[in-house]
Amino acid sequence: MSGPLQVGEWVRLTDAKGRRHNVRLEAGKEFSTKKGQLRHDDMIGHPEGTVLVSSLGGQYQVFRPLLSEYVVSMPRGAAIIYPKDAAHIVTMADIGPGCHVVEAGAGSGALTLYLLRAVGPDGWVSSYEIREDFADIAERNVRQVAGPEPRWSLTVGDVREVIAETEIDRLILDMVDPWTCVPLAADRLVPGGIVCAYVATTTQLSLFVETLRADGGFTEPHAWETSMRDWHLEGLAVRPVHGSVGHTAFLVTARRMAPGHHALEKTRRPAPGAYGPDYTGPRPPGL
């Protein structure tokens, strides 16, 4: 969105120390800060990037919040999928205009907003959330940014039991046990469709990957994680900032094979001991 700021929009106010405030604009209202009052009417009708001066002389830059800024500060019940991971999901799962996407685990709605942007006006996103309290938070967060959204549906329930969609292009799994959804992915994904799981631990990662392999109807899974490191820039003091975002989760993608076709078996044998007596998950054929 561009153009002058309007009543009902959210803006982000930032002072010289980097302190940020999110404010919803209402005619005649004021916002209180440690440096005095800021009048909403002094922002409404003005362009982004203006500098507003409070009643006690404090200066604040005024911009519409970026989506990446909004999702990390919005109310949450479940933990959010951070922007760095949402970007990788959209890119590596190849989610674009016209895609039909099912999201299992709506959480607080962060990924949903990125998915809606990616699928465009001809796609749709169906979100399933097993907890009603999380679904309520997700709906409020999404509606705050997207408003009434005909391309999105939110269902409270277990996706494995209540899913309505029969042919989907992408299945995104943000849940504790995504391996239990492999039969669902095999049944509902179109040939060439992609399943993507977001998991926090190596044990979840291993179980999901091995379940995909044991099914045989998916290409060899691709797993990775991303780290992000901001930099401090001050004269010659150029260095990584303290407290950079490291591990948040692992991501895994695999593509659906055509009906009646199985993925090629790996020609390289697993490392000795990879499937020893302590391993209790699925095993590749022949092991």
N, C-alpha and C positions, 0 to 999 in steps of 0.2 A: 504494500500500500504506500502511496505517496500523496503529495499535496498537503494543504493546511491541516493542522490537527483539529479533530472534531469532538464534540460532546459524546461521551460514552467510550472513547478510545482510551487505551492504557498508554502511559508514557513512562519513561525511565529518567529520573533526575539524578545527575552525578555531580558531586562537588569536586574541588581541587584535590582532595585527599583520596578520591576514588570511592567515596561512600555513595551507595546507590539507594534510591527509593522508587518503588513502582506505585504509580498513582493513576486512578481512573478519573478522567476529566468530567466534571459536572459544573454547569453554569452557576456562578455565584458562590462556589465553594472556595475554601482555603485549605492549604496543607501546611501543617506545623513542622518546623525543623528546629534544631538547636540554634539556628541563626535567623529565627523569625519566621514569618508567614510568607507563603507563596500563593498568589491568587490564580485560580484555575482560569479565570477570564483573561489573564495575561498570556496564557498558552493557547487557548482555543482560538482558532482562525489564523494562527501563526505557523510558519514552516518549522520543520525539524531542524535541529542544529542551532537554535537560538540560545542565548545566554540570558537566564532569568535572574534578577536580583531580588533577594528577599527583603523583608521589612527592616532587618538589622544589617543589611549589606552583604549577606552571603550570596555567592554566585553559583549557579547551577546550569549545566548543560541539559538541554531537553531533546530527547529523541524517542521515537517509538522503539520499544524493546525488540531486539532480534529474537527469533525463535529460540536460538541457543541460550540466550539470556533468560527468556521466560521460563523454559522448562526446568532450569536448575533452581529457580526461586519460587516456583508455583507450589501451592499446597499439595502435600502428598500423603498417601497412606502407605502403599507399597513403595519400595525403592524404585527410582526411575532408571530408564536406560539413558545413559549420558550421551550428549551430542556426538562425541567421538565414535561411540559404538553405533548410534543410530545412522551416522553417515556411512559407516562400513556396511551395515545391514542393507541400506538402500542401494549402495554401489555393488557389493559383492553378491547380493541376491538379485541384482539386475531389475529393480523395481522401477518401472517407468510408466508413462502415460498409457492408460487403458488396461493396466494390470488389475486382476481380481485377486485381492489379498485377504487371507484370513489370519488374524492375530489371536493366538491363544495365550491369554494373560495380558489384560489391558493395563494392569498396574495403576499408575496415576495418569496415564494418557500421553506421556511424553513421546513415545515412538509413534503412537497413533497420529499425532500432528504431522510428523515427518512423512508418514505413509500417505496421508491425504494430499500433501503437497506433491508427492512423487507421482501418484496415479493419475492426477489431472482430472478434468471434467468428465472423461469417458471411462474412468476406472471406478472401483469401489473398494471399501475396506469394511470387513466384518470383524468386530472385536468380541471376544468371549472372555468373561471374567467370572471366576467361581465364587468370589466374595462380593456380596452386595455392597458393603461399605466401601471397598475399593472402587467398584463400578460407579458409585455415586460421585466419588472424588474425580475419577477419570472423566465422567460426563461433564462435570462443571468446568474442569480445566480445558477440555476440548471445545466446549461451547463458548468459552470466554474468548478464544482466539478465532475459531472457525464459524461461530454462530450456528444457526440452523443449517445442518449439513446433510443433504439428501444422499450423498455418496457414502454415508457411514451408518452402520447399525451397531448397537452394543447390546449383547445378550448376557444376562446373568445365568450362569450354569456351567457345567463341565462340558467342554468342547467335544470330548469323546462320546458324550451321550446326547447332546442337543444340537450338534451342527446341522445346519439346513442346506448349506451350499454343496453342490455335487461336483462341479468342475471348477477348480481354482488354479490360478497360476503360481501363487506363492503362499507358503504356510510358514508363519513365524511363530516359534515356540519360546515363550518366556515363562517357564514353569519349572517346578522342582524336578519332575520326572518326565522329561520330553521323550524318552525312549518308549514310553507307553503310547505315544501318538504316532509311532512309525506305521502301524497298520492303517491308521486314519490317513496319513500322508500317501501311502500306497494306493488307497482306495479313491481319494478325492483329488489328488494332483493330476493335472493333464500331463501327457507325455512331454518331457522337457521342462516341466515345472520344477520349482526349487523349494526344498524345505530348508529352513534356517533355524538353528537353536542358539539360544543365549543362555549359557550356564556359568555358574560361579566357580565350580570346583573341578579338579582333575578327575575325580571319580565319576561325576556326572558326565563329563566329556567322554571318558572311556566307554561308559555304558551306552551312551547315545550312538557313538561311532560304531561300536561293535554290533549293536542292534540293527543299524542300517546295513552293515556288511552281511549279517546273517540273513536279512530279508532277501538280498540279492536283486532287488528291483531298483536299486539306486546306484549312481556312479560312486566311485571312491570318494569318501568325504574329505573335505578340505577344512582344516581347523587352524585357527590363529587367535592372537590377542593383539591389542593395540595399546600403546602408551603415549601419553602426550606430555611434553615438557615445555612450559612457558619460559621466557627469558627476561631477565632484569636488564634494562637498558638505561644507563646513566653515565654519560661521558665515557671514560675508559673502564668503568665497572660494568662490563658486559659478561653476564654469567647466567647459568640456569637459576630460576627462582627456587626458593625453598618450598617444599611441599607440592611437588609436581604430581599430576594424576598418573598413577601407575596402573596396576591391574584392577580392572573392574569386573571383567568376565571373559570367558572364551566364546568365540563364535564358530559355528560349524555350518557348512552348506553341503548339499548333495542334490543331484538332479534325478528326476524320475525317468526310468527307462520306459520304452514302449511296452504295452501289454504283451506278454509271452516272451519278452526278451530279458535276459539277465546280464548284469554288469560283468565285464571281463574279470576273471580271477587274477589277482596279483601274481606275477611271475616270480617276484622276489619273496622268499620265505621269511616269516617273522623271525626276529632275533631269538636265539635260544633262551628259553625260560619266560618268554613274553606271556605264554598261556600256561604257566605252571600250576601246581596243585592249589595255590592260594587264589587263583583267578576264578570267579564264580559267574562271570557274565557270559554272553553269547560268544561262540567261537566260530571262526571262519570254517567253511566246509573242508573236511579232510584232516582237521586237527582234533 
